[in-house]
Amino acid sequence: MTGASAGRRRAVWFLAFWAVVGVASYVLGVRNVLGQRAEESVLDAAEFTFTPPAPLNLVSVPTIAIALAVVGVVAWASHGLRRALVVTAIPAAAIVAAQLLKLRLLTRPELFELDAANTFPSGHMTVFAAISCALVWAVPSRVRAFVALGGAALIAAVGWQLLAYGWHRPSDVYGGIALAVAAFALAALILPPTSGGPVVLGRSTSVGLAIVGWVCVAAAVVLVGIAVANESSALMLSAGEFGGVGAGALAARTMLLLAGRRAA
């Protein structure tokens, strides 16, 4: 099997996986009365603030433009013009798609709350996830694993903040992550990126991110059960936060594997 064929097979798998995550988040969290009630309890437990700390407070149109420009320059210097165009165009498309989905295409039925606006997917989460994903593809192969770890930490931190400060529901966070990663998986399916060299600690990083991701997802599921049994909004919030950490780790692992096969 050629490298391109293997890359496309991997891209198909990840595209399907993250599409399922995104659709399931919307169906279960937004279009389901039990999901709406559970996510309302998350908002009840959050401590809302208009002035969150970094990194959440860094999002604006100018900062997004600057971040994309920096990512593009890094990719151009490391891999050439084509990669630079890809890692700037895909995040931009994902960010625009998030706004279209949230404001124009998707709705939130009044199953539990009245006149509640649709907030799925989170635009803030899409921004951070898309730029983190782009940076994994932009940097030289030898440092890609370290950047993936940083991206996982950033996505997890932003997801945690969005829930802790009451800016979004868990489904919004998961939907934003899924949208960003699925966009890159689709790009990898059309034109698999080449590795360009060995990825230092790539295999170890991939395994570590998988372990952290699935352990956090399992912890989130257990916490949901305990929260329901004890009618605890605080535990439901913690479940959402652990789910975001798990999704961030799995997203970073996906980008690491989509970027190329070689590891050292």
Residue pairs with C-beta under 8 A, 6 or more apart in sequence:
1 9
3 192
3 194
3 261
4 192
6 261
7 188
7 192
7 193
7 258
7 260
7 261
8 188
8 189
8 192
10 188
10 257
10 258
11 185
11 186
11 188
11 189
11 192
11 258
12 189
14 181
14 182
14 185
14 188
14 254
14 257
14 258
15 182
15 185
15 186
15 189
17 254
18 178
18 181
18 182
18 185
18 251
18 254
19 178
19 182
21 174
21 177
21 178
21 247
22 121
22 174
22 175
22 178
22 179
22 182
25 120
25 121
25 170
25 171
25 174
25 175
25 178
26 106
26 120
26 171
26 175
28 35
28 171
29 35
29 36
29 38
29 39
29 120
29 169
29 170
29 171
29 172
29 174
30 36
30 106
30 108
30 109
30 118
30 120
30 171
31 109
31 111
32 111
33 111
33 112
35 171
36 111
36 112
36 113
37 112
38 224
38 228
38 236
39 169
39 170
39 171
39 240
40 112
40 113
41 227
41 233
41 236
41 237
42 163
42 169
42 170
42 233
42 236
42 237
42 240
43 166
43 169
44 233
45 233
45 234
45 236
45 237
46 163
46 164
46 165
46 166
46 237
47 164
47 165
47 166
48 165
48 166
48 167
49 165
49 166
51 57
52 161
52 165
52 167
53 161
55 128
55 154
55 157
55 158
55 161
56 124
56 158
56 161
56 162
56 165
56 167
59 124
59 127
59 128
64 95
64 127
64 131
67 131
68 88
68 91
68 92
68 131
68 134
69 88
71 87
71 88
71 91
71 131
71 134
71 135
71 138
72 84
72 85
72 87
72 88
72 138
73 84
74 135
74 138
74 139
75 83
75 84
75 86
75 87
75 88
75 134
75 137
75 138
75 139
76 83
76 84
78 138
78 139
78 140
78 196
79 138
79 196
83 137
83 138
83 193
84 138
86 137
86 187
86 191
86 193
87 134
87 135
87 137
87 138
88 134
90 130
90 133
90 134
90 183
90 184
90 187
91 127
91 130
91 131
91 133
91 134
91 180
91 183
93 183
94 126
94 130
94 179
94 180
94 183
95 123
95 126
95 127
95 130
97 126
97 179
97 183
98 121
98 122
98 123
98 126
98 176
98 179
99 123
101 120
101 121
101 179
102 118
102 119
102 120
102 121
102 123
103 118
106 118
106 120
107 118
108 116
108 117
108 118
108 119
108 120
110 116
119 168
119 169
119 172
120 169
120 171
120 172
120 175
121 172
121 175
121 176
121 178
121 179
122 162
122 167
122 168
122 172
122 173
122 175
122 176
123 176
124 158
124 162
124 167
124 168
124 176
125 155
125 158
125 159
125 162
125 168
125 172
125 173
125 175
125 176
125 177
125 180
126 176
126 177
126 179
126 180
128 154
128 155
128 158
129 155
129 176
129 177
129 179
129 180
129 181
129 248
129 251
130 180
130 183
132 150
132 151
132 152
132 154
132 155
132 180
132 251
132 252
132 255
133 151
133 180
133 181
133 184
133 251
133 255
134 184
135 147
135 151
136 144
136 147
136 148
136 151
136 252
136 255
136 256
136 259
137 184
137 193
137 255
137 258
137 259
139 147
140 196
140 197
141 195
141 196
141 197
141 198
141 199
141 259
141 260
141 262
142 197
142 198
142 199
142 200
143 200
144 199
144 202
144 256
144 259
144 260
145 199
145 200
145 201
145 202
145 204
145 205
145 206
145 256
145 263
146 200
146 201
146 205
148 205
148 209
148 252
148 253
148 255
148 256
149 205
149 209
149 252
151 248
151 251
151 252
151 255
152 209
152 212
152 248
152 249
152 251
152 252
152 253
153 248
154 248
155 177
155 244
155 247
155 248
155 251
155 252
156 244
156 245
156 248
156 249
159 173
159 177
159 241
159 244
159 245
159 247
159 248
160 241
160 244
160 245
161 167
162 168
162 172
162 173
162 244
163 169
163 170
163 173
163 237
163 240
163 241
163 244
164 237
164 241
169 240
170 239
170 240
170 243
170 244
173 240
173 243
173 244
173 247
174 243
174 244
174 247
177 244
177 247
177 248
177 251
178 247
180 251
181 251
181 254
181 255
184 254
184 255
184 258
185 254
185 258
188 258
192 258
193 258
193 259
193 260
194 260
195 259
195 260
195 261
195 262
196 260
197 262
198 262
198 263
198 264
199 205
199 256
199 259
199 260
199 262
199 263
199 264
200 264
201 263
201 264
202 256
202 262
202 263
202 264
203 263
203 264
205 253
205 256
206 253
206 256
206 257
206 263
209 249
209 250
209 252
209 253
209 256
210 249
210 250
210 253
212 245
212 246
212 249
213 246
213 247
213 248
213 249
213 250
213 253
214 246
214 250
215 246
216 242
216 243
216 245
216 246
216 249
217 242
217 243
217 246
217 247
217 250
219 239
219 242
219 246
220 239
220 240
220 242
220 243
220 246
221 239
223 235
223 236
223 238
223 239
223 242
224 236
224 239
226 232
226 235
227 233
227 234
227 235
227 236
227 238
227 239
228 236
